[in-house]
């Protein structure tokens, strides 16, 4: 029997989130992002050792913090330089639901020069999310023109 080096259920890159209180995080992602949990493995000490969930077709992995192994959450680290980018069918509805569930808006949803309507959130566990709906295909030349115009160019 042949095994594929990349499982059909995963993309080549799958974000793996470390969170404080992973059980609560999984509840948040379910309620606020519409996530479907696909697996959860609990450690004997009660921490989530590994869990997986899907938001639409986007696959994510998650665990509790394991500081003894260097696995720390954005809360412990005081923030994160990483942002997840997630395309959804209705960015406005998604962000409204996420905020009602406890997310905080960092950048309001608005139309972008590159053809997306997007905004940025931080979830209650310190992870940053750019949520977007693609509205328009924009050529590289047009994108550059719009960008220049935004910054006072021609």
Secondary structure, 3 states (H helix, E strand, C coil): CCCCCCCCCCCCCCEEEEECCHHHHHHHHHHHHCCEEEEEEECCCCCEEEEEEEECCEEEEEEECEHHHCECCHHHHCCCCCEEEEECCCHHHHHHHHHHCCCEEEEEEEECCCCEEEEEEECCCCCEEEEEEECCCCCHHHHHHHHHHHCCCC
